[in-house]
Amino acid sequence: MPPKQQISKAAKAAAAMAGGKKSKKKWSKNNHKDKAAHAVILDQEKLDRILKEVPTYRYISVSVLVDRLKLGGSLARVALKDLEKRGIITPVSKHATQQIYVRAATE
């Protein structure tokens, strides 16, 4: 094997600076969904809106109330129990994870 040539520190630094000028890969910027500002306290305005709009829905569930009325999930569950107690809606399926209601039949 031939002997290795000694390279000075200055030459090594110059070689390092000369190479690698390519910019780093820019990872794609994912569009993150903004956190929704859902109501967590039931005020009179929200209650009036629930009592007015929810009986007109054909399919009523927690996710429907969260989506349409911008309520928090726990507040939507409480509202559904209250509407059922008042007789405004009737349950179709009451499971621990998903409660489905329809508007009460008007006779």
Secondary structure, 3 states (H helix, E strand, C coil): CCCCCCCCHHHHHHHHHHCCCCCCCCCCCCCCCCCCCCECCCCHHHHHHHHHHHHHCCCEEHHHHHHHHCECHHHHHHHHHHHHHHCCEEEEEECCCCEEEEECCCC
